[in-house]
């Protein structure tokens, strides 16, 4: 139960009042300190000022000023003594309606002059700071000045209107993310009321950059390239044919190269034609369709175009391929069934005739001869990189995709959205962790782009087909500044576009974002500006503080000055899901993510311990594991 006892501050007198600032005076410092504690009035505390008309003006203390030998008011009128003048800002009015406290923003209809200053009870503070609809209330922290006051937010607005969690390293950011998600997933065990099956139907994807959240969610599905780590891990397989045209070109083509246009044109042509080869039942195929194609056959096409040579048959005058394996194949432009296979072409020479063939080289049809050596090297390097096996691994039976073009969306894509695993097991926590920690950094942004884009497409069509999205989805972007940066660099373009599209349009289709970052000044301003709710923890960098001030409403500017002095797990809570801007103490996550800093000096103080070079080499070189698990 909250303590609703109210204490009058007898030694406080209102000396100045206007719509933006209120000042009141502590008349007798010595007597005040005998009867009250310093904690009752501190920076950020709320007090109420009666107006004599069943209303109370709620003000928040901003500053103090000591006045020596001040002329006192009230019962000590005319006497002189040291006093303290307190400056506060009005935040609203507390009205008692049928025995229940109701908070109203603004200070309209206030009787003047204001009367005595009174402490706020815990019940009144809760009425002002906490959202009350029990069917939609969601909580993960308590008022930092009174741990008995639980702060509720509007759950629908909090999760559907996009959310940003900002804070410097060590501020408690990861623990806050974990606590918020744990309270969603464990709502049946708390006093939060489940409404319309919201909790049972939760769908959450976390892009886990450091691989730290599996400890906080032991029952969650973890998609990782190290799937042997625990029983809930599943092999991460994001097949290349799920990438759209822009993502494929970002991965394979250097836009700054002289012949980039030709690379793009031939690559696009090869991909489309290879999709047609493998998906004969689809009438109209375009570059972006998520249909199976063979990237290795596309590579072979590029190799052939790079070495393809032609000659004119002396007898028939027909143009033929100068193929050392079969010299008499007539040249048919765009003969893809031929060009997807491996061939050895005669190299062109400066002679009028090929000395071997005794036929004239037809240079007009050798348009891409010698054009693509760097392009081919880049393709081969990517396809042969064992670290990218999760991306370029071929299916065991590719003909199954030929027979069933929708196989990817029926068997594989559901893994990302909490529906099933590849052995039929469902995720018990309704949460999927995409472990990005073991992936090469250069492909992290593409992985985020692909999954985000697919998530939007699924949410969009779910809405169109059913009239509304009954499976709302939350995407959690940990360390967002690493792959959704403000910079216009082309290598982040696809990710930025995918995430920005969700930020701008996702709410209509039941897909929302949680942006988590320690450097808000480096994150796409479009994404941050679309967030309607913020959990802002300690921020020490001036650039980060400035960007936060620029995106928060004017009513929250007062609080931003205290961002650098927040304690661990303290957070400024602001947004349209919040009853009133407030600083909360976030509850402890249980279990915590594995984000604790290494205790360097403590470890150095222990006995010498050898590094595990053998196990590391197994990981780096993908050797068969010899590790015996405990």
C-alpha angles and dihedrals in degrees: 000000000000118000106244096184111130123210124207116219098221094183096054123096127185107236103169136020134179134145093270105032138033126188127193131175132228099217103195114030096187095050091044092055091049094053102033140040124239088239093066093070115030137137106295096020119135123226132171131230117205119230097193093244104088089275133105127203110225114215132178120219115243107168147350133224127190114223115197118217092357120179105249127224134202117038090351093054111165097011122117128227141135109282141173123237112207120203118205139170122232113240103174148300131288113214127186109225116183091333095312125107115237122188120214125188117234129032104254123147095024119157114234133253101040116225134211128350114242134185117247117242121230089251092054092047090051091050090053101040105032132068110239110200100110092198092058104025118122126185137186103156149025136238106280093225096047119029091195091069112083113204115222125192130196100271096205094051093040095057103028101045095058124261134220124201110195130181145129122260110289095021094114097260098142092046089051092052090048093048093050092050093042090054090052093049097041098042092122089065094052137061092264111115117233110227127193092346091293096147098042089051098049116138115191131170120190121196096213107198096180100033091240105126100071087078091056093046107037093172096047123112111253118202106200144144087235095061093155091072096090143349094263095055119107127193111264107232116169102169117217093236089071089066115097125226096272093048092048092050092047089054099046111022131068104213092203095063118109095241097037091123092058090046091053093045095051095040091051092048092049094048094049093047093046090051088053090051093052098038106044093157092064110086102195117035127179136186095260100048112120093234127138117264132161111253089192091057088050088052090051090052091054090048091051093048089051093054102024112131132178137202137187115246108237094218103040098025087223121142112244138179112265090228114160090207095052116010098182103060107128114235112250113178114243093008091169098173086061098040094051088064128076117264138170111223126196109251117243118251136195091250122106089239134028102254092216096046098030085218132122117258111236101216093180090076096044092082098143099031108142093357102116113043094120091042091052092048090051092050093048092047092053095045093047096046106110090204088066095051089112088063104037101033110129121227117257091238110026090174088071088067089051090055094042114028091182093058093106093055093043099045110021113026093058088066090072094052104051099259105114145333127236090263094047097260118136124221108257095204098048087234131112121202116204102204106212096167097096096043125101107264093233092066099040093089092050092052090051090047095052097047093043092050093048090047090055093046092050092048091047095051092040087059094045095047099043099028091242136031106255092178103061114194132212120200116199114204108198116196088007094177089070096065107012098051129165090238118103093225111150094228090066096039097099095048093046092050093048095048094041090052090055090046092053102036108014098094091067091056102041099257121120140173138230108201112201119186145144092208110051089165089067098047123096107279090215091061095046094045090056092056111103097187131049135192101192119188130181112324119182102171112095094216090054092048091050094051090050091051091050095055100039122088118261091251090066097049092096091062096049091073089068097052094102093053100051116123125235110293092011114124140180107235115204137154146081091298092058123087090213134351106268143161111241136189105231115228118245117268114233113231100019124221115255093258101117115129118249110259093233101182092043091053092046089055093060131085118290112278126192123234117247098243094156094056091043091054089051090055097044096043096035092235121166107279118251094180114126108214120221 
